[in-house]
Amino acid sequence: MSTKAVIIGSGVGGSACAALLARAGWSVTVLESHPFTGGRCASFDREGFRYDFGVHMFSRGDMGPHGEVNRRIGGGLRWATKDPACRIMGASEFFFPLDIKPLRRLAALAMGLGVKARNIPGAYRLIRSLLRGADGESNDTVCLRDYVSRFTDDEAIHRFITCVSQLYFALSYESASAGEFIYCFSRMFQEASFGYPVGGSASIPGTFLERARGFGCMLLLNTPVLRIVVEGGRARGVETASGHIEADHVISNAGVLRTIELAGSEHFPPGYVSTARSYAYSNSYVTIKYGLARPVIPYPVVFVMPDLPAERVFRYIEERTVPEDPYLFMPVPTHHDPALAPAGKQLVIAGTAAPAGASEELCNAILDRVDEKVRELFPALPDAVLWTVRSTSRETRDLTGHAAGEAIGLAQTPQQVGRLRPACATPVSGLWLVGADAGARGIGTEMASQSALALAETLLETGRRDRVTTCRRCWKEG
């Protein structure tokens, strides 16, 4: 008789875990509260365009955990990469290559950023240290700004690192963990596989769910979980509007706080609950999607760094106001997959950080500034616009069920990474967490796939040990 698992949520973590467990012969049911799948990696259709809900590129592409899950389940997920990968604009203007390891490319990076001549040795040592990645874990509890300051006080380097930190973690370098940044930066540029999935970001969870269903997994849409059933200190299943679903294991892709709410805080140690309630969360991201009648932006990705001192770039987040000069991250998905738009047309997504829990009024004021900046950088864009779609903190909140509408989830601060991040195992037997909030390192959805890999290995190994124990008992009794 196969082991039964119920998975709450069809985001990347839930869908990856479903495929990995179903492939191993488990009886898996995925419950999704929305009429569509994918969580933060959902995609939507409009007038022949297919656009992502979020603002996505994937730092490790096929070489990272998404690719690893795909290979293990025999999926058909395909990736597109471009070199140069990105056009830097704003305070600096240059092309950012896919691979920066060669010395000549490091020198070009320093020149492009405008590093002062006297600061080049320190900047070089910093980038080499980040690329090497050897001292990442030992710097988990160090603030990223403090780590950078060990090497250089060059303003261009500090501005660059805080903008990349916001891109990675939805946090400025004043809040982020140096160890987590080292981990992500080293892998991104050592693997040189930064890319975008063919079919849009939804093809990642879509591929995982397709394979899961091929292995017998059941997917139920429009099925919110009302309660996680805990009896005798163990998770026994879930309650939905349609009734009770029994399970040997309940796996939640809903985040640690929501999981506690669903199961009932009385079933957890008070310290676990109080710690969960004390966690800090990432910033929100707000986005504008542009459907264009013709190609306007000639770059696969645009990364705009404001011409401001590093400490002022994201001050508006703390002050909960509109940025002086917005940082922008702008993927152009049709450069990677032209089929995401009708022939001859272009899809552009522009995003920037916003305060978690920001009002709709503030989010739209920030997006007004984003739109103004995009049109300033690309004067031909306004005449080509067919439609625009905005996403704010409210849309993210509605999608994820997280009250603050944060972009990633638990913030990757010095107090919340590595061993200090929640584990996949909870204090309730048979109840597990999966997704970006639990048991992994990395960037956004890549953490979710890494979490699924770790959890699946744990559950399958536990299952193997239990079967061996049962067989030995039967042999002795026989």
N, C-alpha and C positions, 0 to 999 in steps of 0.2 A: 504494500500500500504506500503510495507516494506521500511525501511530506507536503502539507498544505501551507501556502503563504498568501496573505492578503497584503497588497501594496497600496498605500494611500497616496495618490497623486501620480500623474503620468509625465512629470518633468523629466529632465535628463537622468537624474539619479534613480527615480522610480522605474523608468523604462529600461535603463541599463541593467538594473538589478533583476527586473522581471525576465529579461532575455537570458541573463547568465544562469539564473536558477531554473528557468523552464528548460533550458538546454541540458541541464543536469538531471532532468526527469522530475522536478518538483511540479506539483499542481499549483499554479499561480493565478491569482485574480488581481487585476489592477482596477482600482476605483478612481474615476476622475469626475470631479464636481462640475466641470464645464462641458459644453457640447463639442469641444475640440481638445486635442492633446498637446503636450509639449511644454507647458509651464512657461518659463521665461524664454524658451526657445520656440514658442509658437510663431507661426507665420499666417498671413491673411491675404486674401485676393481682392483686387480692385481693378476693374477696367483692363484686365489682361495682365496686370502686374502682380507679382507675389512678393510681399514685403514682410520683414521681420517685425515682431512686436518691439524688440529691444534694438540696441545698437551693438552689433556683434562683429568681431573678427576673432580668430582662434589662434592663440599664441603658439601652440605646438602642433596644430593640424593633425595630420595622419600619424605623426610620431608620438603624440601625447595619449592621454587616457581614452579619448574618444576613439582614436584609431585602434587602441589595444582592445577595447570592448568589441569593436566591429570585427576584428580578426578572430577573437575567441568565439563569437557567435556565427561567423561565416556570413556577415552582412555585406551589403553592396554599397556602403557609404564611400563616396568619392570626393576628392579634394582638389581645389585649384589654388595654386600659388603664383605670385607675381614677383619679379625682381627687376627694378627696385620695388620694395613692398609698399612704400609710402612716400608721400610728398609732405615734407615739413614746411609749414607756412607761419606767418605772423612775425614773431621776434627773430626767427631765422628762416632762411629759404634754401632748401636743398633736398635732394632725394635720399631717402634712407634705404640702404640695401638690405637684402634678406640675411646676408652673412656679414657680420662686422668683425669677425675674428682676425683677419689679416691685418698686419700693422698699418699698411697703407690706408685701409678703410677706417681704422681707428683714428689715424691722423686726419682723414677727410671728415670724420664725424666731429672732431674737435674744431676744425676750421669752420665747418658748417654751422655749428652751434655758436661760434664766436668766442671760444675760450681764449682768454688773454694769454699771450706768449709765456709770461712768467708762471702761469698756472697749468701749463700743459703737462709737466711731469706729474703733478698731483692728480690731474684729471685722468691721465693714463693709468696710474696706479689704481685709481678707483674703478675704472671700467674693467681693467684686468682682474681685479679682485671680484667684481660682480660676475664676470664671465667664468672665472674659475669655480665659484660656488662652493668652495671647500669649507668655509667658515659660516655657512648659513645657519645651522641649528644653534651654534654658540651665540648667535646674535638675534635669536628670536625675541628676547625681551629688551632689545635695544631699539630706540626710536630711529627711523630711517634718516631723518634730518641729522641726528647726531652722528650716525655712521658716515654719512657723506662728508660731514664737517671734519672728520678725522683726516681726510685726504686733501680737501680743498675748500676755499671760501669763494671760489669763482661763481659769480652770479649766474652765468649762462648754464653751468652744470647744475646748480641748485634748482633753477627754473625747469630744466629738462627733467630732472629726477622727480620733482613734485608732480609735473604733468603726467609722466609715465605711471607714477604711483596712483594717480586718480584714474587713469585708464585701467590699470590692473585691478585695483581694489575698491574703487569709488571712495578713496580716502586720499587726502593730501599727505605729503611725506612727513608732516608734523605729527600725524596720527598713526602712520603705518609701521608695521614691524620690519626692521632691517632684515632679519632672517628670512621672512617670507618673501621679501622683495628679491633677495639674493637667490633663493630657490627658483623663483619664477623667471628672473632675468637670465640666469645661467642656462636654464633649459630652453628658453625661447631662442636664444642666439647660438647655443651649441648645436641644437637640432636644426635650426634654420628651416622650419617647416610652417611658419606663420601663414595661415591661409583661410579659406572659406569653403564650406561644403557645397557641392553642386546640388541645386534644388533649394538653397536657402537654409537658415539655421534649423528650421523644423525638420529637415531631413535627418538630423542626428537622432532625436527621440523617435522620429518616424521610422527610421531604419531599425532601431532597437525594438520597437513595438511590433513591427512587421515580422521580425525573426521570432520574437517571443510568441506571437500568435501562431506562427508556423510550428512551434514546439508545443502547442496546446494551451497557451496562456489565454485566459478570458479577459477581455477589456470591456468595462461597463462605463459608458459616458453618462453625463447628467446624473451622477450617483454620488452625492456628497455623503461623507461619513458623519453620522450624528454622535457616535460614541464608540470608543475602544472598550471592549468588554474585558474587565480584569476580575478574575475570581481566584481566590486562594493564592494571591501574589503572582499570578501568571496571566499574560494576555491570552484570551481564548478566542478572539475574533472581533468583529465589528458589528455595529448596528447601523443600518441605512433606513431610508423611508420605506424600502421594500421588504425589510426584515433583517434577520440575523444571518451573518456569514461566519461560519466557524473556521478557525485556522490554528495551525500549530505555531505559526509565527506571524506577527503583525509588523509590517515594515512601513514606517511613516516618512514620506517625502514632504511633510508639511511644516518642518521646522520644530525645534525643541519646545518652544513655548506652546504652540498650537497642539503638539502631541500631548503635552502634560494636561492641557485643557480637555482634550478629547478623552483621555484615560481617567482623569480625575486626580487632582493634586494630592488627595489623601493616600494614594497608592505609592507615592514617592517619598524618600527621606526628605525632611524639611530643608536640609542643606542643599540638596540637589535642586529643589524648587527655587529657593532663594538665589542660588547661583544663576539659574536659568533666567530669572527675572532681572538680574543685574547686568546681563550682557549688553554691550554696546553694538549698534548696527551700522552698516555702511551708509553712505549718502545715497540719495535717490539719483536717478538719471532721467532727464526729460529729453524727448526726441521730436524731430520733425522729419517725416518721410515725404520726399518729393517725387512725384511721377512727372517726368519730363518728356516733351514731344520729340526731343532730339538730344544727342549727347552734348553735354556742356562741360563736364569736368573730365579732363583727360587722364586722371590718376586713379589707381585702384583704391587708395585710401588717402585721405587728407587729415593731417594732424596739425592743429593750429595752437601754437603757444603764444599767449598774450605777451606783449612787450611791457612786462611789469616785473618788479622784484619778486622773488619766489614767495616771500611771506605775504604778498598782497594778491597773488593769483586767485586763491580760494578763500580769501577773507570773507567774501560775501556769503559763504556757506554758514560760517559762525554767526554773522550779523543778520542772516536771513533776509537778504536783499538781492538786488539785481547786480550781476557782475559789471565791473568797469569795462572790461574787455574780455569777452568769454573765451575760455579754452574750448576747443571743438574737437570732437572725434567724428570723422565723416567717412564711413565706408561707402563705396560705390559698387554694390553687389553685382550689377550687370557687367562690370569689368571681369568678374570671375565666372559668371554664368549668364550669358546674354539671354537665356530662355526665361529669366525672371521678369522680363518686360516684353511687350510686343516688339516686333522687328523695327529697328531704327530708333527705339526709344531708350530712355535711361532712368534707372532707379538710384536715388541718392538718399542716404539716411544721415542726419546731422544730430549729434547728441552732446549734452554737457551735463555736468553735475548740478544737483539741486539739494537743498537741505531735506533730510528725511522728514516726512510728515508735512512738507510745505503745502500751503493752501493752494487751491486751484488758481486763485488770483496771482500769487507769486510765481507759480510754475509757468503760467502763460506770459507773465511779464518777462521772465527769463527767456522763454522761447521767442518772444518778440525780438529780444536782443540777439538771440542766435540767428533768427531769420535775417535780421538787418546785417549781421556780420557775413553770413553766407552770400547775400546779394552784393555786398561790398567786395568780397573776394572774387566773385564770379559774376560780373555785370551782365553777361548774356543769359543768366539763369531766369530772371523774372519773365522774359518773353517766352520761355520754353515751358513754364509750369502748366501742367494739365490739372493737377490736384495736389493737395497736401493733406497729411494726417498728422495730428499731434498725439503724443502720449505723455501723460503727466504722472505725478505720484499717485493720483486717484486711480488711474488705469492699472498701475502696477499693484496697488493695494487690492483692487477688485480681482486681478488675475491670480495673485498669490495668497490672498487672505491675510497678509501681514499688514498690521495697522499703519506702519510708517511708510509703506510703499518703497522700501529700500531696494537698491539695485541688485545687491548680491545676497544679503542676509547678515549673519554675524560678521562684525567688522574684524578685519585682520590686523588688529592692534597688537602691541607687544604683550598684552595680557590674554590674548585669545587665539594664539596660533600654536602649531605643533602639539605638544603634550598638554597644553592648556586649553585646547579646543575640545568641545564635547566629543566623546567617543560614540561609535555607532551603537554600542550596547547601552541600554538604559538599566536602571535599578530594578525594573519590572521584568521578570523572566519572560522570554518570548516576545518582547517588545523592542524594536530596533529603530534607529534613525538612519536615514540615507539622504544624501544631497550635500550641497555646498556647506551646510552648517556642521557637518559631523565627520570626523575621522579622516580628514584629507588636507593636503596643501594644494596650492595652485591658484588659478585665475577663474573666477566665476563658474561657468558650467563645466570646465575641466575638473574642478574640485568635485563636482557632482558625480562625474564618471569615475574618478579616482575613488571616491567614497563607495560607489557601487562595487567596484572591483574588490576593495578591501572587505566589504561586508559579505559579498558572495563567497569569497575564499574562507572567511570565518565560519559562515553557516554550513558550507559544504564540508569543511574539515570536521566541524562538530558532528555533522551527520554521519561522516565516515567512522568517527570514533564510536558513536552510539551504536552503529551497526555491528562493528567489531565486538563491542562489549556484549551485545545481544547474542551474536553468534557463539561467542565463547560460553555464555551462560547456558544456551541451548545445548551446546556440545557436552558441557559438564553434567547437565541434568539428564541428558540422554544416555 
